Amino acid sequence: MIKQAIIPLAGLGTRLLPLTSVFAKELLPINGRPGIEYILDECIEAGIKEIIFIISSKKIMIKKYFYSDQLYKKIIKKKNDPRIINEYKKILKYKKKIKFVFQNTPKGTGDAVLKTQKFIKNKYFLMLLPDDLIIKKNCSKAMIKVHQNYNASVMASMKVKKNNVSRWGIYKINKKLNNRNFIIGGVVEKPSERKAPSNNAVIGRYILPRSIFNKIKSLKPKKGKEVHITDAIQLLINDKERFIAHNFEGKYLDCGTMNGYINSSIEIGKL
Ligand code: G1P
């Protein structure tokens, strides 16, 4: 059973400067709600019971967002506004499920994952990257089903433009299972167009085995002094761990870039 999810939130968000100079990108409103709430809703609807946030001291405002009880209690006492009461209830519901761990130097997604090691209880866990919103269909829920059917690790995926492969983790298909699911033969982080094995990209949803922790430990920081989760996944594939790429049904919104961020409010507004 997949009951725990982890969300790396310690990134600096440089692609969204200047907004992120004083603000955590995951709290920026998308159609009136912080982006992170859409990710939390996806997790909870997929049956996740505990969500581990990996934050940094620079992004402590993310924790504060869920721990503003004094403020809510004071205002509710004074105003008794049903809207605020309702919002506070929602925050409390989220807070009950969230645990915080710290990654104070941003050393990549791999390093962020490692910070959660002592909290992960089951053989597999879910990871969601908060820049990637998937709307209209719950991607995590669909991936958990795939995981249960094949007893394998799973990554969300979609085709991207050939001239844009260097923005993504790119994988090679080993075997087609059906129209949406493929066994991965190998994966490489942000390859050049020339070196890319395909134009099939990994999107920010992963069902990972606990054995990934030891693989991350064996890696040295590479490009940009970061430890990439992609490299640890490749090591597991070398060890014959089965990874399935799941071409999700929902609509992908890239909230990590300014254009994508602006567009995400428009798309969610249409729902
Ligand atoms: C990360 C991963 C990359 C993946 C992407 C999906 O990159 O490292 O493999 O394709 O998320 O959004 P980042 O967006 O952190 O640069």
Residues whose N, C-alpha, C, O or C-beta is under 5 A from the ligand:
A	BS01	G1P	D132 R167 W168 G169 V202 I203 G204 T230
